[in-house]
Amino acid sequence: MSSKATFDREEARYVDLVALGVRRIVGLCGPDAAAWSGLGLLLSVSALLFFFDFGARVLASNDEARFPVLAQDILARGDWLLPRLNGTPHLNKPPLSAWLIALASWPGGQVTQSTAALPSLLAALGVVVLTSWTARRLFGAETALVAGLIVVTTYGVFDLARVPMPDIALCLAVTAAMAAFVATEFGHHRRALIVAYALVGVASLTKGPVALLGLVVMTTYTLSVDGPPGLRRLASPTGLLLLGLLVVPWWLLGAASDRGGAMRDVAVNDWFGWYLPHGGWRWRAVMDPFAQTATVLLPWAPLVPAALWSALRAGDPMRGRRVRLPVIWAGVVFILIALSHQQRMRYYLPLCPPVALLIAAWYSRITLPHKERVGAAVWLLAALGLGLWQAHAGPRYNAATDLRAIVSLTQARTKPLYAVEVPELVFTFSLKQPVVLLSDLRQFEALVDEGRDGYLVIADRVLPASSAASRVQRLGGGRVNGRAFSILAPL
């Protein structure tokens, strides 16, 4: 027998074992044992996929370094309410993500790449568990395991679990709010509605008003099922009070500490204006939301049309009522984000849980020869593909950043640091000292003339535009995210 035939037989045997394990978990055990076994399998697989390169990612952009720098400021100054970026209070986003990173870093006393990533990784695990739990409540045990396995292998969840940004925490809080709403709507637990409102408030502490899309989902679903009279079911004075107590104080604190109208500008431009549509409906503006959605849902995006078609054709009224929730959940998220003038793949991350629910519900209803084998094989290919991609792309991404020269200089002699046209927060995080952002080389030379010596990190692309380059000397260079920079000092 050839080696290829032997390999094919071994591969088929492995797929059979995985499929057999899935069948036993979702069907052959008792309901309680199946639930715990499925959860154990799901957590084990998810932890392996999320943590195999734990702490390896280099923070190479201001977006990635922002909250770790805020967390480091919290640990250094003890100000949990208004942490600062290089001495300036950060009002653009609420501080929950910085708090979580600070808590993860507290035992060691400083923020590292590992402690910065830990809250996002744990939040991603929470997204997987809550997606599975919601699927079980809506559609049953088999769908629960499949939904969890799908959401953990969506590109958005898999990738952003490694990034210390608030998007995965927002996704977790919104998913938790929807799970509480499911417990209210289909489990008849009225107190869970209070929890849903509170979790929307928690979500607002991650990225601000965008978290209110959870309320839009609950309202839209209730209107679609029972019309305006059904809105009475959403009445919860205690829940609304908790929502207000979580949302309003940070706004008031920011307004009280405002200087020069900065908080007003943040509210108008960053919180609301950022998401409002601007300009005409150009071809790219129309297609970009679909491209971003397809990216965040890879490799499962091709199954979305079939899953939606199946959901919209649900014949059983009770099943139709249940499947309508993830349809509306996904629809609200897509429409509200698609209408905004800023398009980023990570903004569509909250789509992953409801789409995983829809695909799992569709999978549970299709008739296919050897369905468990086929499903297990497809999932294994997806998981292995993502893992191999990360093992290859992660080191390449890290290699695009080289800060060894500036690290060596600052360790040998501490001086003030200035930056021109480079992501200054990356240097603040890596060097553990403030970096002052300047407009150009002339401003640095003016500071030197005033006796304020220091190092200047400047992007190479703006060096030719400087007419007075002869007044400084180049001490070294490096790269940040593939872009070269030079380190200058006065002659």
Beta strands, then each sheet from edge to edge (+ up, - down):
strand 1: 84-85
strand 2: 88-89
strand 3: 417-420
strand 4: 435-437
strand 5: 455-459
strand 6: 472-480
strand 7: 483-490
sheet 1: 1+ 2-
sheet 2: 4+ 3+ 5+ 7- 6+
end
